[in-house]
Amino acid sequence: MKSAVSWIGKSVRFVGEVVYECKRVVWPTRSDVFVTSIMVFVLSAIFSVFFFVIDQVLGSVVGWVLGMGANV
């Protein structure tokens, strides 16, 4: 029975510590969230285009190399 009481006491203390830490968090402002979201979308678009171009170039090179072997 003592372990059950100990477990409950530890759980209550843990929840209290979580609430305390959540109050100490510095939450981002609406402006911070907006700017960060825009940066994520823009960088995702840039990297998507970059990887698309690299994929097309490498695909063409591999196709060219494999095509050379078929003509020999």
N, C-alpha and C positions, 0 to 999 in steps of 0.2 A: 504494500500500500504506500510505503514511503516513496518508492520510485515513481508512482503515479502522481503524487503531490509534487515531487521534485520536477517531473516532466511538465506539469501544468505551470508551475512557478517559472521555469525556464522559458516556456512558451510565452507567458505574459510579459516577462522581461524583454524577450526578443521583439515582440510586437511594439512595446514601448520604445525600444531603441530604434526600430524602423521608423516610427512616427517622428521621433526626434530628428533623425537624419533627413527625413523628407522635408522637414521645416527648415533645415539648414541649406538645402539645395538652392542654388541661384538659377531660377528657371529663365530660359531665353525669352526675349520680348517677341512680340508679333513681327516686328521688323526684322529681327535676327532670323527667325524661322523663314520668313518670306525670301530674304536674300540668299540664305543657304539653300532653299529649295530651288530657286532659279539657277544657282550655280550648279547644282546637281543635274538639273535638266539640260543645261547648256553643255556641260562637260560630257554627259552621256551622249548627246547628239554628236559632239566633236569626235569622241572615241568611236562611236558607231560608224561614222563616215571613214575614219582612219582605218579601222579594221576591215571595213568593206573593201576599201581600195587595196589594202595589203592582200586580202584574200583573193581578189580578182587578179592582181599581178602574179602572185605565187601560183594560182591556178593556171594562168596562161603559160608561165614558165614551165611548170610541170607538164602541161599538155604539149608544149613545144618539144621538151626533152623526150617525152615518151613517143611523140609522133616521129621524131628523128629516127628512133630505133626501128620503127615499123617500116620506114622507107629503105632501110639498108638491105 
